[in-house]
């Protein structure tokens, strides 16, 4: 008979894999760097966290390490994707022509004017 923690762990891993697949699909299907970065950050972060917690639930000796990995991913993935998006914007990577709002452009121009003054 399979233990309940193994079943819960497998369910979490399957959920995580589903998020990973959807994130990979978003990387392929979305039109520009910024939209792809959003897909990668949100879905793949949730997928990796779910997989880590699932492994921790399946093997309780690894639960503390899995929680630490999940917290590390939760903190570092959004920060790194923000840095990548900011670098892409500052280096001139264009937005998709269907993009509706560009809030960073006016703020960047205003900050550059303040630095010059």
N, C-alpha and C positions, 0 to 999 in steps of 0.2 A: 504494500500500500504506500502511495506517495504522500509524503508529509505536506501539511498545508503551507509551510513556508516555501517549499519548492514550487508549489502551484502559484502562489502569489508572486514569487520571484520570476517565474516564467511569464506570467501575465505582464509584469512590469517591463521585462525585456522585450516582449512582443510589441507593447505600446511604444517603447523607445525605438525599436526598429522601424515601426510605422512612421514615427516622426522623422527619422533619418531618411527614409525613402521619400517622404514628402519634401523635405529640405533639398534633397538632391534633385528632385523634379523641379523645384523652384529655381535652383541654380541653372538648370537647362532652359526652362521656359521663360523666365522673366527677362525684360528687354535691356536693362542697363545695370551698371555696377552697383548702384545704390539699392535698387530693388532686389538684386541677387544677394547683396549683403544682408538685407533684412531677412530674406528667407533662410539664409545660412545661420544667422545669429539666433533667431527665435526658435525655429523648429529643430535645428541640430543641437542647440543647447539643451532644449527640453528632452530630446531623444537621448543624448549622452547622460544626462542626469538620471533619467528613468532607467537606463541600462545599468548605471553604477549602483543605484539603489536596489534594483532587482538582483544584482549579483550579491549585494550585501545582505539582502533578505534570504537568499538561497543558502549562503554560507555565513552564519552569524559571527564567525571569527573575523570576517572582513568588513562587517557593518561599519565600524568606526572609520576605517580607511575609505570606504565607499562614500560615507557622508562628507568626509573631508574633500574628496575628489569632487563631489557634487557642489559643495560650497565654493571651491576654487573655480570650477567651471562657471558657476552662476556669477561670480565676481569678474573673472577675466574675459569671458567671451564678449559681453557687451562693450567693455572698455576697449578691447582690441578692435572690434568692428567699427566703433566710433572713430578711432585713430585712423583706420584704413579709409573710411569714408571721408574724413576731413582731409587726409593727404591726397586722395583722389580729386576732391573738389578744388583744393588749392593748386594742384598740378594741371588743372584745366580739363579734366575728364567731363565731357558734356552730359547734362541730364537728358533723359529720354524726351523726345519731342512731345509726347503725350503727358508729361509731368505738369501738374496743375500749379504747384506752389514751390517757390524757392526761397525759403526763409533765411538760409545761411548767407546768400549773396549780399543782400542789403546790410546785414550785420557785419559782414567782413569788410565791406566798403567803408562803413561808418568807423570801424575800428582802425582801418588803414589811414583814414583822414585824421583821426585823433592822434595817431602816432606821428604824422607829418607836422602837426601843429605844435 
